[in-house]
């Protein structure tokens, strides 16, 4: 839960919209939309995560924005 909420805080502070959720296998999945530089900043942050996180790998699939999110949410 801490990684997801920290991701939400980072995204919101960068002006990025989208969502983040845990997957059943322990991975975290997120969708980020916004200014390219802001999204890159959040992705860079995800490679390390919050203090105490154990990030092993980050896969990025760059696409054109298509959802048009209004906010950033933690999905359960």
Backbone as a ProteinNet text record, in pm:
[ID]
protein_1_A
[PRIMARY]
XXXXXXXXXXXXXXXXXXXXXXXXXXXXXXXXXXXXXXXXXXXXXXXXXXXXXXXXXXXXXXXXXXXXXXXXXXXX
[TERTIARY]
81.8	0	87	197.9	281	336.6	378.6	431.5	323.1	201.8	93.9	61.5	50.1	15.7	130.7	253.8	368.3	372.7	337	330.6	223.3	109.9	2.6	51.1	116.7	166.6	268.6	359.1	460.5	394.2	300.6	233.1	157.1	82.5	4.8	96.1	209.5	301	364.9	373.8	431.4	325.2	198.2	90.6	51.3	75.1	47	-82.7	-166.1	-290.3	-275.8	-374.2	-372.5	-411.8	-349.2	-380.9	-266.4	-270.5	-172.8	-246.8	-204.1	-267.9	-168.5	-195.8	-119.5	-178.2	-90.9	-134.6	-123.1	-192.5	-195.5	-61.2	33.2	163.9	267	221.8	312.5	368.2	345.1	390.8	295	340.8	258.8	243.2	121.7	93.1	42	86.7	42.9	26.5	-62	-81.1	-63	26.9	54.3	20.9	-46.5	-73.1	-35.6	16.1	50.2	163.3	221.2	336.6	447.1	510.5	610.2	720.3	772.1	879.7	830.5	708	651.8	632.6	584.6	567.7	703.6	803.6	939.1	992.2	963.5	1005.9	944	815.4	747.7	801.5	825.5	882.2	1020.1	1103.8	1236.5	1221.6	1126.7	1103.1	1062.6	978.8	933.1	1047.9	1153	1267.2	1333.7	1316.4	1369.5	1257	1149.5	1035.9	1062.5	968.6	985.5	1091.9	1138.1	1236.8	1185.4	1270.5	1233.6	1176	1151.3	1096.9	1205.8	1165.6	1257.3	1214	1249.7	1212.7	1315	1268.6	1356.9	1367	1257.8	1256.3	1137.3	1151.5	1041.5	1030	914.1	887.5	802.2	840.3	766.8	716.7	591.6	529	472.1	544.8	502.5	394.6	284.1	173.1	119.2	42.5	-26	-135.1	-158	-265.8	-400.4	-479.5	-609.3	-721.9	-691.4	-795.3	-848.5	-761.2	-804.4	-844.1	-760.7	-790	-797.9	-881.2	-895.2	-806.4	-763.9	-692.4	-600.8	-535.1	-455.6	-516	-539.2	-608.5	-530.5	-550.1	-504	-621.7	-600.2	-706.4	-683.9	-794.9	-788.3	-844.9
-118.2	0	125.6	123.1	242.1	285.3	190.3	225.4	293.5	239.1	298.1	439.9	460.7	594.3	692.8	645.9	732.4	767.1	672.3	697.8	802.3	789.7	888.3	1027	1038.4	1168.2	1225.7	1142.4	1188.7	1234.5	1155.6	1190.3	1322	1335	1457.8	1579.3	1565.4	1679.2	1716.3	1619.4	1645.1	1689.2	1688.2	1726.5	1616.9	1492.2	1376.6	1310.8	1268.4	1198.8	1050.9	970.2	827.7	744.7	627.9	537.9	441.9	378.4	277.6	169.3	43.6	-67.4	-181.3	-265.5	-387.9	-496.9	-583.1	-702.3	-822.7	-927.1	-1046.3	-1113.7	-1091.2	-1155.6	-1069.3	-958.5	-873.8	-754.8	-751.3	-637.2	-519.8	-403.3	-282.1	-235.8	-197.6	-149.2	-5.8	79.1	218.6	271.6	369.1	443.3	590	656.5	798.1	876.5	989.9	1080.6	1221.8	1296.5	1435.3	1480.7	1593.4	1646.4	1540.4	1521.7	1414.6	1423.2	1541.7	1556.2	1518.5	1555.8	1521.3	1370.2	1306.3	1160.9	1093.8	1141.5	1084.6	1098.5	1211.4	1233.4	1129.1	1101.6	1002.9	862.3	830.6	699.2	684.1	788	782.7	755.7	824.3	803.5	657.9	600.6	462.3	362.4	394.1	302.1	282.3	378.7	367.9	347.7	424.3	416	489.2	477.9	543.2	471	537.7	477.4	343.4	241.6	107.9	18.9	74	-6.7	-96.2	-209	-302	-316	-218.2	-219.9	-304.4	-409	-496.5	-455.6	-407.9	-375.3	-283.9	-201.7	-117.2	-135.1	-177.4	-188.6	-70.2	-4.3	112.3	86.5	114.4	101.4	238.8	316.8	452.6	448.8	518.5	526.9	669.1	700.9	830.1	829	940.6	945.4	911.8	834.6	796.1	799.3	806.2	800.4	938	1037.5	1170.5	1176.5	1124.4	1122.9	1265	1282.1	1410.9	1420.9	1306.7	1302.2	1181.2	1154.6	1033.4	951.9	823.5	739.5	612.5	564.4	431.9	338.5	238.8	139.5	18	-40	-157.4	-277.9
0	0	0	71	82.4	-52.9	-135.9	-267.8	-351.3	-349.7	-428.7	-384.1	-255	-206.4	-227.9	-215.8	-244.5	-393	-478.3	-622.6	-651.6	-587.5	-605	-565.7	-452.2	-406.5	-503.4	-552.8	-648.5	-777.7	-828.4	-953.4	-938.8	-829.9	-809	-797.9	-729	-713.9	-847.3	-939	-1071.8	-1172.2	-1130.9	-1222	-1319	-1279.4	-1364.3	-1317.3	-1410.7	-1378.8	-1413.4	-1370.2	-1401.5	-1281.6	-1267.8	-1157	-1130.7	-1012.3	-972.4	-895.2	-911.8	-839.2	-820.5	-721.6	-700.5	-788.4	-838.2	-910.7	-818.3	-849.5	-765.4	-744.9	-836.1	-825.6	-752.9	-693.2	-616.6	-692.5	-822.9	-900.8	-883.1	-923.3	-921.3	-1065	-1102.8	-1237.4	-1225.8	-1318.6	-1315.2	-1456.8	-1470	-1594.8	-1560.1	-1633.4	-1610.5	-1736	-1718.4	-1830.1	-1788.7	-1884	-1857.3	-1946.4	-1909.6	-1979.2	-1981.4	-2096.6	-2110.1	-2005.7	-1980.3	-1881.8	-1742	-1708.5	-1577.8	-1565.1	-1671	-1668.8	-1654.7	-1726.9	-1715	-1572.6	-1508.5	-1369.6	-1277.8	-1294.8	-1211	-1239.7	-1365.5	-1399.8	-1337.5	-1343.3	-1279	-1129.7	-1067.2	-923.9	-897.6	-983.4	-965.4	-970.2	-1040.3	-1049.3	-913	-823.4	-687.8	-587.5	-602.8	-512.3	-382.1	-289.3	-159.4	-76.8	27	115.8	166.4	160.3	205.8	97.1	-20.7	-130.6	-189.3	-242.3	-307.9	-453.4	-536.2	-677.8	-752.8	-819.2	-894.9	-1040.8	-1098.5	-1240.5	-1268.4	-1370.2	-1416	-1566.7	-1612.8	-1755.6	-1796.5	-1905.4	-1952.5	-2093.8	-2115	-2246.8	-2281.4	-2360.5	-2394.9	-2501.9	-2475.5	-2570.4	-2570.8	-2672.4	-2675.8	-2568.6	-2501	-2400.4	-2464.4	-2389.8	-2445.5	-2343.1	-2217.3	-2114.4	-2077.3	-2070.4	-2029.2	-1882.6	-1794.4	-1650.9	-1595.5	-1492.9	-1425.1	-1301.7	-1246.7	-1120.5	-1121.5	-1008.9	-994.6	-881.1	-904.7	-807.7	-774.7	-654.5	-615.3	-638.3	-720.9	-747	-659.3	-615.9	-528.4	-596.5
[MASK]
++++++++++++++++++++++++++++++++++++++++++++++++++++++++++++++++++++++++++++

